[in-house]
Amino acid sequence: MRYDPAVIEPKWQKVWEDRRSFRAPTEPAELAARPKYYILDMFPYPSGAGLHVGHPEGYTGTDVLARLKRMQGFNVLHPMGWDAFGLPAERAAMRENIHPAVITQRNVDTFRRQIKRLGFSYDWAREISTASPDYYRWTQWIFLRLFERGLAYVAEMPVNWCPALGTVLANEEVKDGKYVETGDAVERRNMQQWMLRITAYAERLLADLDGLDWPDGVKDMQRNWIGKSVGAEITFRVADCDRSFPVFTTRPDTLFGATYCVLSPEHPLVGEITSPAQRAAVTAYVVAAAAKVEGGTADEAKTGVATGADAIHPVTGVRLPIWIADYVLMSYGHGAIMAVPAHDERDHAFAVRFSLPIRDVVSGGTVDVQEAAHVGDGRLVSSQFLDGLDVETAQARMIEWLEANGKGTARVQYRLRDWLFSRQRYWGEPIPVVWLADGTAAPIPVDQLPVALPAVDEYRPTADGKPPLARAGDDWLVVTLPDGRVGVRETNTMPQWAGSCWYYLRFLDPTNDDAPWSRETEQYWMPVDLYVGGVEHAVLHLLYARFWHKVLYDCRLVHTSEPFQRLFNQGMILAYSYQDARGKYYHPSDVEERDGVSVLRTTGERLTSQIEKMSKSRLNVVSPDEVIDQYGADAMRLYELFMGPLAQVKPWQMSGVEGVYRFLQRAWRLVVDERNGELSARLSGAAPASETALHRALHQTIEKVLVDSEALRFNTAIAQMMVFVNEATASATLPRAIVRDFLRVLSPYAPHLAEELWARLGEPELIAHATWPAHDPALSVDDTIELVIQVNGKRRDAITVPHDADAATLERLALASDGVVRTLEGKAPRKVIVVPGRLVNIVV
């Protein structure tokens, strides 16, 4: 009876489901009895394409750890749900003329089926969907907490408008003038929008990163996005009038090098100070800039126009021309800068473009500042009372002078801007607010939540630009509040980020009808012990979730100030794509290798191959279903983790699945005689110590798999299990106790196979509920080690020595080795350096 995953795997999946084997405990006594471990995957958006083999990589890693932690005696919370609102389902609804809810549910069913086939130990009783009214009722409830605290507000502001999609996008969703998800062009418009005051939490979001066990790269990305800048706010008076404007600068030491000022095209002073001669040019520039996405591209040529007005230098009294340019952002600082082209690259490019003066005030540059900006350190020159000071001292001295003379003050600024929260879409959470006749916004009473999505006949914005919800009838739009006031519902919806900001909390208590979560469950399970997902969420999702969590902390609704204590980013899985000379792609099944060259199987035509992101257009998407159909879920699980370090980007190769499948077959044969389906005759009831080498290999395997699994080094843990199976295959007899312990080690990785063999050995309980085997540290260390022998730093030999040999013994054995004797040719060594456990270096 050969190993047949097609029979074994559905059988055990049904057993686990019927017995609710992976239910996270809920009763107080159960929770009190054990320590907790909350392990969470970044839940998926259920797209119509279904999963490809890249998606389950992180899920497989978290499942191994979840199973291991259960075996170690932890209460484990390991849930799964769906980030189900968002634009893709809405666009599909418009294409297919089907309600987004129907499309989303269809996609969720596909994802759930595919995930269940992989045998992940999720507690499916806690499954959630952000598009369910039972869920978004509480998303709206949290929004009202933000509204009550003044953190949700409405503002008329320039926004990123996507004409193709008919909606506003957050700054974080736009890059180089395009929507990052679709590539559609984006333009600037002034619109009234809901905003969340995330800037009020900038310092806490920054400071609290230090206490998190997150990748340094992710923390750096968040720090850069928050963008804390320490400097000075300096007041510049406009010449010949009573107007002035503040400027924030991180380089107050360079104030004497300022040769002009620049205002954002949106700055409120532009219309007031522009001279009659420049009014037409300035108006044209402002109109053109308004249509561009804020900031433009990084390498875009600088543009601008002079206003005809001057500012007065606050120290020297010199007149500085005032320009407007779109490289100055109204949303950062005060929408105005003092330009120091000698020491700022953007200012330098602008000054060169418009032939403006460049004045050097910091010595030490290696280039002529007329040719390039010097942005490094040095000593101040041509700066009156700052001359001769280093940069740091000069900054402090200038701030002292500004404050003493009423011209400025020390300030901290952040690059982070408030979160643009409203969208002109249908498929999202309705914002629970009513607009009254006097223009004020009133919250929907909590007992009237959820504000459910109404039926509409069209998912696009209306002809006059109103959101799709404006198409709903008056029975939905018009609301009478409990106090008798009548208003009209807000017709914007929340962004997709809203539901994913807090979903980890709803998993704690998903069926609670009285609160989004109970205080008891939150205090037990939080924070999330390990959060695994793609690095593409390093800023947006993680920053927004941290912000919401801190608000909930301030509301005393959670007891931790951070939601995710440990974060791990898995790498992307790529795939080979095959293309002919005409640019046509071919599916891998149509390709074969001949003499190391990829050719079309039917004609032999030579194809080019390259490793790329999986894409339907490139025909290189590999579905989990086809892998499971051919090799089984356990083989796919193992290959997902064995192909390389979890954090690494790596290519998918079906030949690799074949390799781990053969390993599983060898493990099967340790227990089952394939000729008759009975237990292997090699199995014995002898004590484990009767097979000394195998007994030692087992304890080495238990220790290494444990250590490597907890460190998420799954590939090396699997390699060690392969070493053990090779040892066991060569062993004359197999003590059952050794085999049972090995199956417990294997079970988090290949749970279906382990369950089947465990049951065949007569064990009455599930191996999923077994305890992790203990290892003997004395047995997990090799009796012998390989010692490298060097002569003058060059390797000359290697010998096997007792692992606990002392230095004198190692020196004696090294000098007697064949390689050393041949190299020394009778010469006496001057020195022998012994590094126990590693090497001996002989110096002659």
C-alpha positions in Angstrom: 0.0 0.0 0.0 1.8 3.1 -1.3 1.5 6.6 0.3 -1.6 8.1 -1.2 -2.3 11.7 -0.1 -5.5 11.8 -2.2 -7.0 9.3 0.3 -5.3 10.3 3.5 -5.7 14.1 3.4 -9.5 14.5 3.0 -10.0 11.9 5.6 -8.0 13.8 8.3 -9.3 17.1 7.3 -12.8 15.9 7.9 -11.8 14.4 11.3 -10.3 17.8 12.4 -13.4 19.7 11.2 -15.9 17.3 12.8 -14.0 17.3 16.1 -13.2 21.1 16.0 -9.7 20.1 16.7 -8.2 23.6 16.5 -10.9 25.5 18.4 -9.3 28.3 20.5 -10.6 28.1 24.1 -13.3 30.5 25.2 -14.2 29.5 28.8 -12.4 31.4 31.6 -11.2 28.1 33.2 -9.7 27.0 29.8 -8.0 30.4 29.4 -6.6 30.4 32.9 -5.1 26.9 32.6 -2.5 27.7 29.9 -0.3 30.5 28.5 -1.5 32.0 25.2 0.0 32.4 21.8 -1.9 34.6 19.2 -0.5 34.0 15.8 -2.0 35.9 12.9 -1.7 36.0 9.1 -2.5 39.2 7.2 -5.9 38.1 6.0 -6.4 38.0 2.2 -8.5 40.0 -0.2 -10.6 37.3 -1.9 -9.9 38.1 -5.6 -11.6 36.3 -8.4 -8.4 34.5 -9.5 -8.2 32.4 -6.3 -5.0 31.5 -4.6 -1.7 30.9 -6.3 1.1 29.0 -4.7 2.7 32.2 -3.5 -0.2 33.1 -1.2 0.0 30.1 1.3 3.7 30.5 2.0 3.2 32.7 5.1 0.1 30.7 6.0 2.2 27.5 6.0 4.8 29.0 8.3 2.3 30.3 10.8 0.5 26.9 10.8 3.6 25.0 11.6 4.2 27.4 14.5 0.6 27.2 15.7 0.7 23.4 15.7 4.0 23.4 17.5 2.8 25.8 20.2 -0.3 23.7 20.9 1.9 20.7 21.4 4.0 22.8 23.8 0.9 23.4 26.0 -0.2 26.8 24.8 -3.7 28.0 24.1 -3.4 29.0 20.5 -5.5 31.6 18.6 -5.0 31.0 14.9 -7.9 32.6 12.9 -8.7 33.4 9.3 -11.0 35.9 7.6 -11.5 38.1 4.6 -10.6 41.7 3.8 -13.7 41.7 1.6 -14.6 45.4 0.8 -12.8 47.3 -1.9 -12.6 48.4 -5.4 -11.9 45.1 -7.3 -15.2 43.6 -6.3 -17.0 46.8 -7.3 -15.3 46.8 -10.7 -16.2 43.2 -11.2 -19.8 44.0 -10.3 -19.9 46.6 -13.0 -18.4 44.2 -15.6 -20.7 41.3 -14.8 -23.8 43.2 -13.6 -23.8 41.2 -10.3 -23.9 42.6 -6.9 -20.5 43.0 -5.2 -21.7 40.9 -2.3 -22.4 38.0 -4.6 -19.1 38.2 -6.3 -17.3 38.6 -2.9 -19.0 35.5 -1.4 -18.2 33.5 -4.5 -14.5 34.4 -4.2 -14.5 33.8 -0.4 -15.9 30.3 -1.0 -13.1 29.6 -3.5 -10.4 30.8 -1.1 -11.8 28.9 1.8 -11.9 25.7 -0.2 -8.3 26.1 -1.3 -7.1 27.0 2.1 -8.9 24.0 3.8 -7.3 21.6 1.3 -3.9 22.6 2.7 -4.9 21.4 6.2 -4.2 24.6 8.0 -5.2 24.5 11.7 -7.4 27.6 11.7 -10.3 28.0 14.1 -12.9 28.4 11.4 -15.6 29.1 14.0 -13.9 32.6 14.3 -14.1 33.3 10.5 -14.9 36.9 9.8 -15.6 39.1 6.7 -15.2 42.9 6.8 -18.1 43.2 4.4 -20.6 41.5 6.8 -23.0 43.9 8.5 -22.2 42.0 11.7 -18.6 43.1 11.3 -18.8 46.6 9.9 -21.4 47.5 12.5 -18.4 47.7 14.8 -16.1 49.4 12.2 -18.8 52.1 12.2 -18.8 52.0 16.1 -15.1 52.7 16.2 -15.5 55.5 13.7 -17.9 57.2 16.1 -15.3 56.9 18.8 -12.9 58.8 16.5 -15.6 61.3 15.7 -16.4 61.9 19.4 -12.8 62.6 20.1 -12.4 65.1 17.3 -10.2 62.7 15.3 -12.6 62.4 12.4 -13.4 65.7 10.7 -14.5 67.1 7.3 -12.2 69.5 5.3 -12.3 71.1 1.9 -8.9 70.2 0.5 -7.0 69.3 -2.6 -7.3 65.5 -3.2 -6.1 62.8 -5.6 -9.0 62.2 -8.0 -9.0 59.2 -10.3 -11.3 60.0 -13.2 -11.2 56.4 -14.5 -12.5 55.0 -11.1 -14.6 58.0 -10.1 -13.1 58.2 -6.6 -10.6 59.9 -4.3 -7.4 58.1 -3.4 -5.2 58.6 -0.3 -1.7 60.0 -0.9 -0.3 56.6 0.0 -2.2 55.1 -2.9 -0.7 57.3 -5.5 2.8 57.1 -7.0 4.2 59.1 -9.9 0.7 60.4 -10.8 -0.9 57.0 -11.0 -3.0 54.8 -8.7 -0.6 52.1 -7.5 -3.2 49.3 -7.9 -4.4 49.9 -11.4 -2.0 52.4 -13.1 -4.9 54.8 -13.8 -4.0 58.5 -14.1 -4.7 60.7 -11.0 -5.3 64.4 -10.9 -5.8 67.0 -8.2 -9.2 68.5 -7.2 -10.6 70.4 -4.3 -13.3 68.4 -2.6 -14.9 68.1 0.8 -13.6 65.0 2.4 -13.6 63.1 5.7 -10.2 63.1 7.3 -8.7 61.2 10.3 -6.3 63.1 12.5 -3.5 60.6 12.5 -1.0 63.5 12.9 -2.1 63.8 16.5 -0.4 60.5 17.1 2.7 61.1 15.1 5.2 61.2 18.0 3.7 58.1 19.7 3.7 56.2 16.4 7.3 57.1 16.0 8.5 56.5 19.6 6.7 53.2 20.2 8.5 51.6 17.2 11.6 51.1 19.4 9.8 48.5 21.6 8.6 46.3 18.7 10.2 43.1 17.5 9.8 44.1 13.8 12.3 44.0 10.9 14.5 47.0 11.0 13.6 47.8 7.4 9.9 48.1 8.2 10.5 50.3 11.2 12.7 52.5 9.1 10.0 52.8 6.4 7.5 53.9 9.1 10.0 56.4 10.6 10.6 57.8 7.1 6.9 58.1 6.4 6.2 59.8 9.7 9.2 62.0 8.9 10.0 63.8 12.1 12.1 66.9 11.5 13.6 69.1 14.2 14.3 72.7 13.2 12.9 76.2 13.5 9.9 78.2 12.4 11.0 81.5 11.0 8.7 84.5 10.1 9.3 86.3 6.8 7.6 89.6 6.3 6.3 90.5 2.8 7.9 93.8 1.6 5.6 96.8 1.1 2.6 95.4 2.9 1.5 94.1 6.3 1.5 90.4 5.4 4.0 87.7 6.6 4.4 84.0 6.3 6.1 81.3 8.5 8.7 79.0 7.1 9.8 75.7 8.7 13.4 74.7 8.1 15.6 71.9 9.5 18.7 74.1 8.6 18.3 77.4 10.4 22.1 77.6 10.4 21.9 78.3 6.6 19.5 81.3 7.0 22.2 83.7 5.7 22.4 81.6 2.5 18.7 82.2 1.7 18.5 83.9 -1.7 14.7 83.6 -2.5 11.5 82.2 -1.0 9.0 79.8 -2.5 5.3 79.4 -1.8 3.1 76.4 -2.7 0.7 77.2 -5.5 -2.1 76.6 -3.0 -0.7 79.1 -0.4 -3.4 81.6 0.6 -1.1 84.5 0.2 -0.4 83.9 -3.5 -3.5 85.9 -4.6 -2.8 88.7 -2.3 0.9 89.5 -2.9 1.2 88.8 -6.7 2.0 91.9 -8.6 -0.2 93.1 -11.5 2.5 92.4 -14.0 2.8 88.8 -12.9 -0.9 88.0 -12.2 -1.6 86.3 -15.5 1.5 84.1 -15.3 0.8 83.2 -11.7 -2.9 82.4 -12.3 -2.0 80.1 -15.2 0.6 78.3 -13.2 -1.7 77.8 -10.2 -4.4 76.3 -12.5 -1.9 74.0 -14.1 -0.4 72.9 -10.8 -3.8 72.2 -9.4 -4.3 69.4 -12.0 -1.0 67.7 -11.1 -0.5 65.1 -8.4 1.2 66.6 -5.3 4.9 66.8 -5.6 5.2 65.2 -9.1 7.9 62.6 -9.7 11.3 62.6 -8.0 13.3 63.4 -11.1 10.8 65.8 -12.7 12.3 69.2 -13.8 11.5 72.0 -11.4 8.9 74.5 -12.6 7.8 77.8 -11.1 6.9 81.5 -11.6 7.9 84.7 -9.8 5.1 86.5 -7.9 6.7 89.9 -8.3 6.7 90.3 -4.6 9.6 90.2 -2.2 10.2 88.9 1.4 12.4 90.6 3.9 15.2 88.6 5.3 14.6 88.4 9.0 18.2 89.0 10.0 19.8 91.1 7.2 16.7 93.0 6.0 17.7 92.2 2.4 14.8 91.7 -0.1 14.4 88.1 -1.4 12.1 87.4 -4.4 9.1 85.3 -3.7 8.3 82.5 -6.2 5.7 79.8 -6.4 6.6 76.3 -7.4 4.9 72.9 -7.1 7.9 71.3 -5.5 6.8 73.0 -2.3 3.9 71.2 -0.7 1.1 73.0 1.1 0.6 69.9 3.3 4.2 70.0 4.8 5.3 72.7 7.1 3.4 75.8 6.2 3.5 75.5 2.4 6.5 78.0 2.2 10.2 77.6 2.2 13.3 79.8 2.4 15.5 78.6 -0.5 19.2 78.0 0.2 20.4 76.7 -3.2 24.0 76.3 -2.1 23.0 73.7 0.5 19.8 72.0 -0.7 19.6 69.9 -3.9 16.0 70.8 -4.8 16.7 74.5 -4.3 19.9 74.3 -6.3 18.1 72.7 -9.2 15.5 75.5 -9.1 18.0 78.3 -8.8 20.0 77.0 -11.8 16.8 76.6 -13.8 15.8 80.2 -13.1 19.3 81.8 -12.8 18.8 82.8 -9.1 21.7 83.6 -6.8 23.6 80.8 -5.0 25.4 81.9 -1.8 27.8 79.5 0.0 27.5 79.7 3.8 28.9 76.3 4.9 32.5 75.5 4.1 33.9 72.1 3.6 32.3 71.1 0.3 34.4 69.3 -2.3 32.5 70.8 -5.3 31.8 74.4 -6.4 28.3 75.2 -5.0 27.6 77.0 -8.3 27.7 73.5 -9.9 26.2 71.3 -7.1 24.8 71.8 -3.6 27.0 71.0 -0.6 24.7 69.3 1.9 27.3 67.9 4.3 29.0 69.3 7.4 31.4 72.1 7.6 31.9 75.5 9.4 29.7 78.6 8.8 31.1 81.3 6.6 29.6 84.7 5.4 27.1 84.3 8.3 27.9 87.2 10.7 27.6 85.9 14.3 27.7 82.3 13.1 31.0 82.4 11.4 33.4 79.7 12.4 30.8 77.5 14.2 30.1 73.9 13.3 26.6 73.2 11.8 25.1 71.8 15.1 26.3 74.7 17.2 25.2 77.2 14.5 21.7 75.7 14.4 21.3 76.2 18.2 22.8 79.7 18.1 20.5 80.8 15.3 17.4 79.5 17.1 18.5 81.4 20.2 18.8 84.6 18.1 15.5 84.2 16.4 13.6 83.6 19.7 15.4 86.5 21.4 14.4 88.9 18.6 10.9 87.6 18.0 11.7 86.3 14.5 11.2 82.6 15.1 11.2 79.7 17.4 12.2 76.0 17.7 9.8 73.6 16.1 9.2 69.9 15.3 7.4 69.0 12.1 6.2 65.7 10.6 6.0 64.6 7.1 2.9 62.5 8.0 -0.4 64.0 6.9 -3.9 63.3 8.1 -5.5 60.3 6.6 -7.9 61.0 3.8 -10.7 58.6 4.8 -13.7 59.0 2.5 -14.2 57.3 -0.9 -16.7 57.9 -3.7 -17.5 54.2 -4.0 -20.3 51.8 -3.3 -18.6 48.7 -1.9 -17.4 50.0 1.4 -18.6 50.7 4.9 -21.2 53.6 5.0 -20.0 56.4 7.2 -22.4 56.6 10.2 -23.1 60.3 10.0 -26.2 62.5 9.1 -25.9 66.0 7.6 -28.3 68.4 9.1 -29.9 71.5 7.5 -27.5 73.8 9.3 -24.5 72.1 7.7 -23.4 70.2 10.8 -22.7 66.5 11.0 -24.5 64.4 13.6 -23.6 60.8 14.6 -26.0 58.0 14.0 -27.1 56.6 17.4 -25.1 53.5 18.3 -28.3 51.4 18.7 -29.1 52.1 15.0 -25.8 50.5 13.8 -25.0 49.0 11.4 -25.9 51.5 8.7 -26.3 48.9 6.1 -25.4 49.4 2.4 -28.6 50.2 0.5 -29.5 48.7 -2.9 -28.6 50.9 -5.8 -29.1 50.5 -9.6 -25.6 51.6 -10.6 -22.2 51.4 -8.8 -20.7 54.4 -10.6 -20.9 58.0 -9.2 -23.9 60.0 -10.3 -23.8 62.2 -13.4 -23.2 65.3 -11.2 -20.3 63.6 -9.4 -22.0 62.4 -6.3 -21.0 59.0 -4.8 -23.0 55.9 -5.7 -24.9 55.9 -2.4 -26.6 59.1 -3.5 -28.6 56.9 -5.9 -30.3 55.2 -2.9 -33.9 56.2 -2.3 -35.1 58.7 0.3 -36.1 55.9 2.6 -32.4 55.3 3.1 -31.0 58.8 2.6 -33.4 60.8 4.8 -33.0 60.1 8.5 -35.0 61.3 11.6 -32.8 61.3 14.7 -34.3 60.4 18.1 -34.5 64.1 19.1 -36.6 64.8 16.0 -34.0 66.5 13.8 -34.0 65.4 10.2 -31.0 65.0 8.1 -29.4 63.3 5.0 -27.0 60.4 5.3 -23.3 60.8 4.4 -23.0 59.1 1.0 -19.2 58.6 1.0 -17.9 55.3 2.2 -14.8 54.3 4.1 -11.7 53.1 2.4 -10.8 49.4 2.3 -8.2 50.0 5.0 -10.9 50.7 7.6 -12.0 47.0 8.1 -8.4 45.8 8.3 -7.4 48.4 10.9 -8.9 46.3 13.7 -9.8 42.9 12.5 -7.3 41.2 14.8 -9.5 42.4 17.7 -12.8 41.0 16.3 -11.1 37.6 16.0 -11.0 37.6 19.8 -14.7 37.6 20.2 -16.4 37.3 16.7 -19.9 36.3 17.8 -20.3 39.0 20.5 -23.5 41.0 19.7 -23.0 43.4 22.6 -19.5 44.7 22.0 -16.8 44.4 19.3 -14.8 42.3 21.9 -15.1 41.6 25.6 -12.6 43.1 28.0 -11.7 39.6 29.3 -10.8 38.1 25.9 -8.8 41.2 24.9 -6.8 41.2 28.1 -6.0 37.5 27.7 -5.1 37.3 24.0 -3.6 40.7 23.2 -1.1 41.6 21.9 -0.7 39.5 18.7 2.5 37.5 19.4 3.4 36.9 15.8 2.0 38.7 12.7 3.1 37.4 9.3 2.5 39.1 6.0 4.0 40.8 3.0 6.4 43.8 3.3 4.1 45.7 0.9 2.0 46.5 4.0 4.9 48.0 5.8 3.5 51.5 5.9 -0.2 51.8 5.1 -2.0 48.9 6.8 0.5 48.7 9.7 0.6 52.4 10.4 -3.2 52.8 10.2 -3.8 49.8 12.5 -1.3 51.2 15.0 -3.1 54.5 14.9 -6.6 53.0 15.5 -5.2 50.8 18.3 -3.7 53.8 20.1 -7.0 55.6 19.9 -8.7 52.5 21.4 -6.0 52.4 24.1 -6.8 56.0 24.9 -10.5 55.1 25.1 -9.5 52.3 27.5 -10.9 49.7 25.2 -7.6 47.8 24.9 -4.9 47.3 27.4 -1.8 47.4 25.1 -0.5 50.5 23.3 0.6 48.4 20.3 -1.3 45.6 18.5 1.5 43.5 17.0 4.5 42.6 19.1 6.4 40.6 16.6 6.3 41.0 12.8 7.7 38.9 10.1 7.6 39.5 6.3 7.7 36.5 4.1 9.4 36.7 0.7 7.6 36.6 -2.6 7.4 33.3 -4.6 8.1 33.9 -8.3 7.7 31.6 -11.2 9.4 30.9 -14.6 7.6 32.4 -17.6 8.3 31.2 -21.2 8.1 33.4 -24.3 8.8 32.9 -28.0 10.6 35.4 -30.3 7.2 37.0 -31.1 6.5 37.8 -27.5 3.9 35.1 -27.0 3.8 33.4 -23.6 3.4 29.6 -23.1 2.2 27.6 -20.1 4.9 25.5 -18.4 3.1 22.4 -19.4 3.8 23.2 -23.1 7.5 23.5 -22.4 10.3 21.0 -22.0 14.0 21.1 -21.5 16.3 19.8 -24.3 20.0 20.0 -23.7 19.6 22.7 -21.2 17.4 24.8 -23.4 13.7 25.6 -23.0 11.7 24.6 -26.1 8.1 24.3 -27.2 7.1 20.7 -26.7 5.2 20.4 -30.0 7.5 22.1 -32.4 10.9 22.3 -30.6 10.9 26.1 -31.1 13.4 27.7 -28.7 11.9 29.8 -25.9 13.3 32.4 -23.6 12.7 31.9 -19.9 12.8 34.3 -17.0 11.8 34.4 -13.4 8.9 36.9 -12.8 5.9 37.6 -10.6 3.1 35.2 -11.2 0.6 36.7 -13.6 -2.3 35.3 -15.7 -1.0 37.3 -18.7 2.3 35.5 -18.5 0.7 32.1 -18.1 2.9 31.3 -15.1 0.4 31.2 -12.3 0.6 27.9 -10.4 -2.6 27.0 -8.5 -2.4 25.1 -5.2 -5.1 22.8 -6.6 -2.9 21.4 -9.3 0.0 20.9 -6.9 -2.3 19.1 -4.4 -3.9 17.0 -7.1 -0.5 15.7 -8.2 1.5 15.5 -4.9 -0.8 16.3 -2.0 -1.1 19.1 0.5 1.8 17.8 2.8 4.2 17.9 -0.1 3.1 21.4 -1.1 3.4 22.6 2.6 6.9 21.2 2.9 8.1 22.6 -0.4 6.7 26.1 0.4 9.0 26.1 3.4 11.9 24.0 2.1 12.6 26.1 -1.0 14.6 28.7 0.9 14.5 31.0 4.0 11.0 32.3 4.6 12.0 35.9 4.1 13.7 35.3 0.8 12.3 35.8 -2.7 12.5 32.5 -4.6 11.2 30.8 -7.8 8.7 28.0 -7.8 9.7 24.7 -9.4 7.5 21.7 -9.6 10.6 19.5 -9.6 11.2 20.7 -6.0 7.8 19.4 -5.0 8.7 16.0 -6.4 11.8 16.0 -4.1 9.9 16.5 -0.9 7.2 14.1 -2.1 9.9 11.4 -2.2 10.9 12.3 1.3 7.3 11.8 2.5 7.2 8.4 0.8 10.4 7.4 2.7 8.7 8.5 6.0 5.7 6.4 5.1 7.8 3.4 4.5 9.3 3.7 8.0 5.9 2.6 9.4 4.0 0.9 6.5 5.1 -2.2 4.4 4.0 -1.1 0.9 3.7 -4.7 -0.2 0.8 -5.6 2.1 -0.2 -2.4 3.9 0.7 -3.8 7.3 3.1 -2.3 9.8 6.7 -2.6 8.8 8.5 -5.7 10.1 11.4 -3.4 11.2 9.3 -1.8 13.9 10.2 -3.2 17.3 9.3 -2.7 20.9 12.9 -2.4 21.9 14.2 0.5 24.0 15.3 3.5 22.0 18.9 3.1 23.2 19.1 -0.2 21.4 19.8 1.8 18.2 22.4 4.1 19.6 23.1 6.2 16.5 19.4 6.5 15.6 18.5 7.4 19.2 21.1 10.2 19.1 19.9 11.4 15.6 16.3 11.6 17.0 17.3 13.9 19.9 19.4 16.1 17.6 16.4 16.3 15.3 14.0 17.2 18.1 16.2 20.0 19.3 17.0 21.4 15.9 13.5 21.3 14.6 12.3 23.0 17.7 14.9 25.8 17.7 14.7 26.4 13.9 10.9 26.4 13.9 10.6 29.0 16.6 13.1 31.1 14.8 11.1 30.6 11.5 14.0 28.8 9.9 11.7 26.2 8.5 14.0 25.1 5.6 16.8 24.0 7.9 14.3 22.2 10.2 13.0 20.2 7.2 16.6 19.4 6.1 17.3 18.0 9.6 14.2 15.8 9.4 15.4 14.5 6.0 18.7 13.6 7.7 16.8 11.6 10.3 14.7 9.7 7.8 17.8 8.7 5.9 19.3 7.4 9.2 16.1 5.6 10.0 15.9 4.1 6.6 19.4 2.6 7.0 18.7 1.3 10.5 18.3 -2.4 11.0 15.4 -2.0 13.4 13.1 0.9 14.3 12.1 1.1 18.0 8.5 2.3 18.0 9.3 4.9 20.7 11.8 6.5 18.3 9.3 6.5 15.4 6.5 7.9 17.6 8.7 10.8 18.7 9.7 11.5 15.2 6.1 11.6 14.0 5.4 14.2 16.6 8.2 16.3 15.3 7.0 15.9 11.7 3.4 16.5 12.4 3.4 20.4 12.3 4.9 20.2 8.9 3.1 17.2 7.3 0.1 16.8 9.6 -2.0 14.5 7.4 0.8 11.9 6.9 1.7 12.2 10.6 -1.9 11.6 11.7 -2.3 8.6 9.5 0.9 6.9 10.7 0.2 7.8 14.3 -3.2 6.1 14.0 -1.6 3.0 12.3 0.7 2.7 15.3 -2.4 2.3 17.4 -2.4 5.7 19.2 -5.9 6.5 20.3 -5.7 10.4 20.3 -4.9 12.7 17.5 -1.2 13.6 17.0 -2.4 17.2 16.7 -3.2 17.0 20.4 0.0 15.2 21.4 2.8 16.9 23.4 6.0 17.9 21.8 8.7 15.3 22.7 11.5 16.3 25.1 15.1 16.0 24.0 18.1 15.0 26.1 20.8 17.7 25.7 23.5 15.1 26.3 22.2 13.1 23.4 21.6 16.0 21.0 25.4 16.8 21.0 27.6 14.7 18.7 30.1 12.5 20.4 32.7 13.6 17.8 33.3 16.7 15.7 35.4 17.5 12.7 38.4 19.6 13.6 40.0 21.7 10.9 43.8 21.8 11.0 45.6 24.8 9.5 49.3 25.5 9.0 50.0 29.3 8.8 46.3 29.9 8.2 45.9 27.5 5.3 43.8 24.3 5.7 46.0 21.2 5.6 43.8 18.5 7.1 40.6 17.7 9.1 40.3 15.1 11.8 37.5 13.6 13.8 38.0 14.1 17.5 35.9 13.7 20.7 33.7 16.7 21.1 34.9 17.3 24.7 38.6 16.8 24.1 40.8 19.4 25.9 43.3 21.7 24.2 46.3 19.6 25.0 44.7 16.5 23.4 43.6 18.5 20.3 47.2 19.9 19.9 48.7 16.4 20.1 46.2 15.0 17.6 46.7 17.9 15.2 50.5 17.6 15.1 50.1 13.9 14.4 47.7 14.3 11.5 48.9 13.2 8.1 48.4 16.5 6.4 50.4 18.4 9.1 53.2 15.9 9.1 53.6 16.2 5.3 53.5 20.0 5.4 55.9 20.5 8.3 58.5 18.0 6.9 60.2 17.8 10.3 60.1 21.5 11.1 59.2 22.4 14.7 56.2 24.7 15.1 56.7 28.1 16.7 53.2 28.3 18.1 50.0 26.2 18.1 46.7 28.0 18.5 43.8 25.8 19.6 40.2 27.0 19.1 38.2 24.2 20.9 35.3 22.8 18.8 36.6 24.6 15.6 40.2 24.4 14.5 43.9 24.2 15.3 46.3 26.6 13.6 50.0 25.7 13.6 52.4 28.6 13.0 55.9 27.7 11.7 
